[in-house]
Amino acid sequence: MTRSKTFLIFLVSSALIAFTCAALWEQNETSAQLTAAHEDADVPIPGITWLERIVAPTEMKLNGITFSSAFSAVLNGSPLDHPCRNLNAYVNSYFFTDSTMAFLIEKLGVDWAHYVACYLRNFVGGMLLYYATCFAFHYYYYIHPRSKKIFSNRERPSWDTIKDQIKLSQASLLIYVMHPLVDEYLVENGYTLCYFTVKEIGGWLPFIAWTILYFAMVEIGIYWMHRTLHTNKFLYKHVHLMHHKYNKPHTLTPWAGLAFHPLDGILQACPYIISLLFVPCHYGFHFFMIFLTAIWATYIHDAMDFNVDPIMGSKYHTIHHTHYVYNYGQVFTFCDRFWGTFKEPDGPTGVKVRDVGKKID
């Protein structure tokens, strides 16, 4: 299969994922809780019937109002009025029992209990995603029988390097997961232009146009934030340098994707939030992009050469780690090509080159 065909498949797949995120985010459901104001509206996932299926609900009374469960109290009894908070509460219900949520509410209050639960969920979810994704790549590159062929002419990363990256990533996650928490807070409280159904934005054509613009703004924002982390001496020395101690192909592994100073990760991810303040984006697509970032970080740090232009794949990011001043982009190479920081590898990255020069005495 040619590179152009592979890239075409990638674009089509990405478009299908964007449409799927938007389409599956809306559902039609009936419930005794649906009010007349919402009967004809598209209901964002997960709807409201999940509240009726809570196991062993804990009845709570807050401010003179009785709620059938702690999660209903989190939503103030009106889940359709808070689509993002409704989704977060729904996901939290898989991590915490209703009685646990009631305990948090009693100790911390409704809002603090909700966001503490979101933080703990993000941390556990982030760890699961990190270890699952990295181990999948690790098995394919370092354990699978094909690893003998891969490292026949490459230096294999040491266990000390991998363990160092895991320790740094684990420590970073404790703070890095604050980024999606801030994101959720801003969306929940109406500070962004996030929307939840295609109908809200006026149909599929506006959805496509705004999605492309949002993606472009995120790409440009990450490019310039990453570049600033290199050009600003203070930020590079005290924030970004920690990640660039992995500056040779054999020190780059899938485990290095989150091996950074937590402020480094937050700064590079902040364009996802900042762009949402100015450009409308479907929350399903926004959520998917943040989720994909963790997997993408694993891929671009594996120091392997699979790449389809103009995607900013691992071979280009390896050059970034070995040469420092090139290939700052995240998903595509467009920004680096436009602003003159793109560098093509001279050959396969990480492959040992036999020295055929003559020794000079």
N, C-alpha and C positions, 0 to 999 in steps of 0.2 A: 504494500500500500504506500502510495506516495505521500510526502509531507503535506501537500496541498489538500489531498483527500482527507488525511487525518485531521488537519486543522478545520476543514469544513464540518467533519463529524463533531468536533469539539464545539464549534459555534452552534450547530443545530441542537446538540445535547444541552448546551447552556440555555438556549432559548426555550427548549422544552421544559427544563427545570424551572425557569422563571415563570412560565405559564402554569406549570403544575403547582408551584407554591401559591400562586394567586388563586387558581381554581379550587384547590383543595382547602384553601383557607375559608371558603364560604360554604355554608351548608344550609339546607332547609330542614327544620325540625319543628315539632309541635310539643308544647308543654303547657301545663296549667299556669306556668309562670310568665308565659309570653303575654305582654300587654298589647292593647290595640295599637299603640304607637309603633310597635315592632313587628306586627303580624306580617306585613308585606315587605319587610326589609330583609336583606341578606344577613345572615347571622355568622359572624366570624367564628372560626374554630376556637375553642372546643364547644361553642354553644353554651347552653345553660343546664341541660338535662343531666350533666355529670354531677351536679350538686344533689340531685335526687338519688344518686347511686352511691353516695359516701357510706362506707362501712362504719358502723357504730358512731354515728354523729353525736357531737356534744352540744347540747342546747346552751346558748349563751345569751345573757341580757346585758346590753351596753347602751348607756344613755337612755334608758327607759324603753329600748326596743329589743324584742326577743328574736333571736336568730336561730334557725333550725340546726345550724352547725357552725363551727369555728371558721370554716372557709367561707361560709355565707356572710359571716360577720366581717371578714376581710374585704368582701365585695360590697359591704353595706346593703346587702340584700338586692343589689341592682347590677348583676353581672353584665348585662347588655350595654350599660352606660360606661363601662370600663373594660373595653376589649382586651387591652394589653395586660391589665391587672388580672383579668379573668383567666387569660392564658397562663400567666405566671402562677396563679393560685392552683390551676388545674395541674400543671407540671409538678408543683410542690406537693400535691396530694399523693404523688407516687413516692415521694421521699419522706413525708411525715404523716403520721396518723392524725386524725382530727383532734384527738385528745392531746397530742403533743402540741398542735397548733394552738389549742385552747390554753395550754399552760404558758406558751410564749406570749400570748395576748394578755393574759393575766399579769405576767411579770413585766412586760415591756410596753404594752399598749398595742393597738392594732397595726399602725404603720411600721413601727420598729420591728414588731414580730414578723410582719410580712417581708421586710427587706433583709432581716437577719436570716430568715428561711431561704430567701432568694440567694443570698451570699453563700450559705452553706451548700445549697443545691448546685450553684455554679462551681464551687470548689470541687465537690465530689464529681460532678459531671465533667469538669475540665480534666481532672485526673484520669477518669475512665477513658475519655476521648484520647488523651495524650498517650497513655500506656497501650491502649488497643491499637491506635494508628501506628505508633512507633514500633510496636512488636510485630505488626503485620509486615512493615517494611524491613525490619531487622531479620525476620525469618527468611524473607525472599532473597535478601542480599547476603546474609552471613551464615545461615544455617542450611538452607535448601541446597541440594547437590550442585546447582548451577553456580554456587558461590565460588567453587574451585576455578571455574572458567573466568568469573568476574575478576578474581584476585590473582589470576595467573601472571598479570603484568602490573598489578597495583599493590600498594602497601595497605595491608588490612589495619583498620583502626584498632587501637589497643583497648583493653577492658578498662584501664584507668581513665582513658578519655571518655568512654561511654558512661562510666559511673560518675565522673565529674559533671557531665552534661545532665544526667538524671537528677543529681543533687541540686544543681543550680536551677533546673526547670521546676523542681518540686518547691523550692524556696520561693521562686518567682511567682508561682501560681497563687500563693497565699495573698498576694497583693494585686496581681494582674487581673484576677477575676472581679476586682472592683470596677473594671471598665464596663463589662456588660451590666453590672448593677447600676451604675450611673446612667447608662443607656436606657435601661428599663424605667428608672425613676423619671427621666425626662419625657419619655414616650407616654408613660402612664399619666403624668400630670399635664399633658398637653403643650409641652414646650417645643415640640418638633412638628414637622409637617407630615408625619407618618399617617398613613391611612390603612384601612383593614379590609376593604372590599373593592372590587373593580368598579362597582357602581358609584362609589364615593368619588372617584377620580374622573368619571365621565365615560367609562368604557375602555375597551382593549387598546385602541390607538393611543389615547393619552397615557395609558399604563405603560405601553412600550416606549413612548417618547421620554417620559419621566424616568423610567428605569434606566435607559441608556445614559441620560444626563447624570443621574445619580452615580452610576457606575464610573463614568468618566471623571466626575469630581473626586470620587474616592481614590481613583488611580493617580490623578494629579496631586492630590493632597498627600498621599502616602509617599509618592516620589520626592516631593519637596521636603517633607518631614524627615525622611530617611537621609536625604542629601544634607539637610541642616545638621543632623546628628553627626555628620562627618566634617562639615566645614566649620562648625562652631567648636572651637578648641575645648571650651569648658564642658560642653555636652558630650563631646567625643571622649575626653579623658575620664569623666566621672560617671557617664551613663552608658555610652555605646561600646566603649573599648572592651568591656567585660565579654561581650558577644564575639568580638573580633580576635580574641585570643585563639580562636579556632581559625587559623589563617593558612592552613595547608590542606590539600585534599584528603589526606589520611586522618586529619583531625575533624573532618566534617562527617556527621552521621545523621540519620533521621532523628536521633535523640537531641540534636542541637537546635531544633526548630524553636523551642521555648527557653533555651538556655541563655537568658539575657537578664539584665537589670530590669526589675518590674516596671520602673518608670520608662525604660526604653520601649517595652511592649505597649504600654498605655499610650505613649506619645505617637507611636507609629499606627496605632489603631484609632486614634481620636478622629481622623477624617471621616470615619463611618458615622460618628455622632455629629460632628460639625456640619457635614454635608446635609444631614437630615434636618438641620435648622433652617435651611434655605431651599431645599429641593424635596418635593413630595416623593415618598417611596413606599411601596407596599410593605407592610411589616413582615409578611411571609418571606419576601425576597431579601429584605434587610436581615432578618434572622438567619436565613440560609447563608448569606455572605459571611456573617460573623462566624458561623459554624464551620464554613469551608476554610476560613483563614487558618485554623489550627491544622487542618489536613494539608493545606497548601504549604505551610511552613515546614512540615515534615518532609514533603516531597522535594522542595528546592534545596534542602540541606543534605541530601543523600550523596552528593558528589558524583552522581552517575550522569551519563551523557544523553539520556533520552530527552528529546526536546523537539518541539514542532514550532517553527517560527510562525508568527511573531510572539509566541508565548515566552515569558520570562521564566524558563525552566531551570533545572538544576545546573546545567552546564554553564549558563550565564551567571547564576548566583555563586557558583564556585569561583568564577573569575572575580566577582565582587569581593569575596573573602580573601583571595590571594593578592589582589591588586588595589583594593580599598576604594578607588575613586571612579569606579565604573559600575554600571548596571544596578541602579538604585530602585528600579521599578518593582512592582509586586507581581501582577499577573501578565502584563504585556510589556513589550519592549518599546512601545510608541514614545513614551515620555523621554527615555534615554536617547532614542534616535533624534527626537526633536531638539532636545537641549544639549546634544553633543557629548553625552557621557556613556554612549553604548560602546561595548567592546566585544568583538567576536573572538572566541578561543582560537589559538593557533592550531590546535589539534585536540585530540581526546584529553579531557581533564583528568588529572590523577594518574595517568598512565606513565610508567617509567620509560624514559627515553635513554637509549644506549648512547653513551658518550663516545663519539668516534674521532674526537679531536686528538691531536698529538700533544704529548706531555712536553712542556717547556722547562728545561732545567735552569 
